[in-house]
């Protein structure tokens, strides 16, 4: 028995022209669909340059409601092509309240909902706390989401979420078969040490592959390329199977549209051979809810 799904990755560069970026992404979604893709994931904040390299109030003008103009466009495209579209956008929720959000459109164009990025960085070149409020979380609703699409039950996390095993674990425990990570991350162009660059990319890939292993799920990570404001976005998008093996690895500097077939039925083999969910000691994990476990 097999349950196969074709996932499409769109790794591209962006410009200041929002309309041109949306048009470019749409053309690449069409290209992926023509290659047989059933679920297509775009990179983080694909409608613009990565504007978080500076703190500039003018950049709030890039935000839009969700649902809104871009999700309406993507909904029509999803219905036309019969594909699921994962679209990462800058959301204006209310005056003075903004999120880094990914919308999911089903294969018939239905808006299935959105996930708001939970972990927000604030580092040189990545001043996201200036722009984004974290997604809401409560004991009854941790803020993480899964989406039951026509082709698979998927979880969506966003960029900085990649570094947190708790986010991947919770989303997997909610039933995700594939974890998608829209991303915008790169190297500092002034960095002269090649080992530093190698370590940074290696850590980024390794932590996400570990989520695949620990949770017995497929992981699809989609990054951007191109140089923007001192950052060389490193591309390197990839697909990993439930044992962390790379099924596909994109180049660092080229735009790519790639489609990979995933056999979801194989998750049963990985999860019964390596039964991590069975052996979790849920009775012992309460300390993880503390910021730090002080000793005395």
C-alpha positions in Angstrom: 0.0 0.0 0.0 1.3 3.4 -0.9 0.1 7.0 -0.2 2.3 9.1 -2.5 2.3 12.9 -2.8 4.4 15.2 -5.0 5.7 18.2 -3.2 7.1 21.3 -5.1 9.8 23.6 -3.9 10.1 27.2 -5.3 13.5 28.7 -4.5 13.8 32.1 -6.0 15.2 35.6 -5.6 13.0 38.7 -5.1 13.0 42.4 -5.9 11.4 45.6 -4.6 8.5 45.1 -7.0 5.8 43.3 -5.1 3.6 42.7 -8.2 6.6 41.3 -10.1 7.5 38.9 -7.2 3.9 37.6 -7.0 3.9 37.1 -10.8 7.2 35.3 -10.7 6.1 33.0 -7.9 2.9 32.3 -9.8 4.8 31.3 -12.9 7.0 29.0 -10.8 4.0 27.4 -9.2 2.7 26.7 -12.7 6.0 25.2 -13.6 5.9 23.0 -10.5 2.3 21.9 -11.3 3.4 21.1 -14.8 6.0 18.8 -13.3 3.3 17.0 -11.3 3.5 18.9 -8.0 0.4 18.5 -5.8 1.6 20.7 -2.9 3.8 23.7 -3.6 5.7 25.7 -1.0 7.0 29.2 -1.5 9.8 30.7 0.6 9.4 33.1 3.5 8.0 36.6 2.6 8.2 35.9 -1.1 6.3 39.0 -2.2 9.2 41.4 -1.3 12.8 41.8 -0.4 13.6 40.6 3.1 12.9 44.0 4.7 13.8 43.0 8.3 17.5 43.9 7.7 16.5 47.4 8.9 14.0 48.9 11.3 12.0 51.2 9.0 8.3 52.1 9.6 7.8 52.5 5.9 8.1 48.7 5.5 4.8 48.3 7.4 3.2 49.4 4.1 4.1 46.0 2.7 1.7 44.2 5.0 -1.8 43.0 4.0 -4.7 41.2 5.6 -5.0 37.5 5.4 -7.3 36.5 3.7 -6.5 39.4 1.4 -5.3 40.3 -2.1 -2.4 37.8 -2.3 -4.3 34.9 -0.8 -7.2 35.6 -3.2 -4.8 35.4 -6.1 -3.2 32.3 -4.8 -6.6 30.7 -4.2 -7.6 31.2 -7.8 -4.3 29.8 -8.9 -4.6 26.8 -6.6 -8.1 26.0 -7.9 -7.0 26.4 -11.6 -4.0 24.1 -11.2 -5.5 21.7 -8.6 -2.6 22.2 -6.3 -2.2 23.1 -2.6 -0.2 26.4 -2.2 1.7 27.3 1.0 2.2 31.1 0.8 4.3 33.1 3.4 3.1 36.7 3.8 3.5 39.8 6.0 0.1 40.0 7.7 -1.6 43.2 9.0 -3.9 41.9 11.7 -4.9 45.3 13.1 -3.5 48.7 13.4 -0.1 48.3 15.1 -0.4 44.5 15.1 1.5 42.5 12.5 2.6 38.9 12.0 4.9 36.8 9.9 2.2 34.4 8.6 1.8 31.5 6.2 -1.5 30.9 4.5 -2.5 27.5 3.1 -4.8 27.2 0.1 -6.3 23.8 -0.7 -6.3 22.3 -4.2 -9.9 23.5 -4.8 -8.9 27.1 -3.8 -10.3 26.9 -0.3 -8.5 29.0 2.3 -7.7 26.4 5.0 -6.2 28.9 7.5 -2.9 30.4 8.6 0.0 29.8 10.9 1.6 32.8 12.6 5.3 32.5 13.3 5.9 31.7 17.0 9.6 32.3 17.4 10.7 35.8 16.4 14.5 36.6 16.1 16.2 39.9 16.7 19.8 39.8 15.4 21.9 42.0 13.1 20.3 41.8 9.7 17.2 40.1 11.1 15.3 42.7 13.2 12.0 40.8 13.1 10.8 41.8 16.6 10.4 45.4 15.3 7.8 44.1 12.8 6.2 40.9 14.0 4.2 39.9 17.0 4.5 36.1 17.8 1.5 33.9 17.2 -1.0 33.6 20.0 -0.5 30.7 22.4 -2.5 29.4 25.4 -2.8 26.2 27.3 -5.8 25.3 25.1 -4.3 26.4 21.8 -0.5 26.3 21.6 -0.5 28.3 18.4 0.8 25.5 16.2 -1.3 24.2 13.4 -1.9 21.3 11.0 -3.8 21.6 7.7 -5.8 18.7 6.3 -5.2 19.3 2.6 -6.5 17.2 -0.3 -3.2 15.3 -0.6 -1.7 15.2 3.0 -2.0 16.5 6.5 0.7 19.1 6.7 2.3 21.3 9.3 3.8 24.7 8.6 6.5 26.4 10.7 8.5 29.4 9.6 12.3 30.1 9.5 13.4 30.8 13.1 11.0 28.1 14.3 13.4 25.7 12.6 15.7 25.8 15.6 13.2 24.7 18.1 12.5 20.9 18.5 9.5 21.7 20.6 7.7 23.3 17.6 8.4 20.4 15.4 7.4 17.9 18.0 4.0 19.6 18.8 3.1 20.0 15.2 4.0 16.3 14.5 2.0 15.2 17.5 -1.0 17.0 16.0 -0.8 14.7 13.0 1.4 16.4 10.5 2.8 14.0 7.9 5.1 16.6 6.3 6.7 19.6 8.0 7.1 22.6 5.7 9.6 25.4 6.6 9.4 28.6 4.4 12.6 30.4 5.2 14.8 33.4 4.5 18.3 33.0 5.8 21.8 33.6 4.5 25.4 34.5 5.0 26.8 37.9 5.9 28.7 39.0 2.8 31.4 40.6 5.0 32.2 37.2 6.6 35.7 36.1 5.5 35.9 32.8 7.3 34.6 30.0 5.0 34.4 27.6 8.0 31.9 30.0 9.7 29.7 30.0 6.6 29.9 26.2 6.3 29.1 25.7 10.0 26.1 28.0 9.8 24.5 26.3 6.8 25.4 22.9 8.2 23.7 23.6 11.5 20.6 24.9 9.7 20.3 21.8 7.7 21.2 19.4 10.5 18.6 20.7 13.0 15.8 20.4 10.5 16.9 16.9 9.5 16.8 16.0 13.2 13.2 17.0 13.3 12.5 14.5 10.6 14.3 11.8 12.6 12.8 12.6 16.0 9.2 12.7 14.7 9.2 10.2 11.8 8.0 12.8 9.3 9.1 14.3 6.0 10.7 17.8 6.2 10.6 20.2 3.3 12.6 23.4 3.8 12.4 26.2 1.2 14.8 29.1 1.3 15.4 32.1 -1.0 18.5 33.0 -3.0 20.1 36.3 -4.1 22.0 39.0 -2.3 20.1 41.6 -0.4 21.5 44.4 1.9 24.7 42.5 2.9 23.0 39.1 3.1 23.7 36.3 0.5 20.7 34.1 1.0 22.1 30.6 0.8 19.3 28.7 -0.9 20.1 25.1 -0.2 16.5 24.1 0.0 16.0 20.4 0.7 13.7 17.5 1.3 14.5 14.9 4.0 12.8 11.6 4.7 11.6 10.4 8.1 15.1 9.1 8.9 16.7 12.4 7.9 18.2 11.2 4.6 18.3 13.9 2.0 16.1 13.1 -0.9 16.8 16.4 -2.6 19.3 19.3 -2.1 19.1 22.6 -4.0 22.2 24.6 -5.0 23.2 27.7 -3.0 22.8 30.4 -5.7 20.4 29.3 -8.4 16.7 29.7 -8.6 15.1 26.2 -8.6 11.7 24.6 -9.1 11.8 21.0 -7.9 9.2 18.3 -7.4 9.9 15.4 -5.1 7.6 12.3 -4.7 7.1 11.3 -1.0 5.6 8.0 0.0 3.7 8.8 3.2 3.0 5.1 3.9 6.6 4.6 4.7 6.2 6.7 7.9 4.6 3.5 9.4 7.8 1.6 8.8 10.0 4.3 10.3 7.7 4.9 13.3 7.4 1.2 14.2 11.1 0.4 13.6 12.2 3.5 15.6 9.2 4.0 18.0 10.2 7.3 19.5 6.5 8.3 20.1 5.9 5.1 22.0 8.8 5.6 24.4 8.3 9.3 25.2 8.2 9.9 29.0 5.5 12.5 28.9 5.2 12.3 32.7 8.8 13.7 33.0 8.7 16.7 30.7 7.1 19.4 32.8 10.5 21.1 33.4 10.7 22.0 29.7 8.0 24.7 30.3 10.5 26.7 32.4 12.7 29.4 30.8 15.8 27.9 32.6 16.1 25.2 35.3 17.9 27.0 38.1 19.8 24.8 40.6 19.4 26.4 44.0 
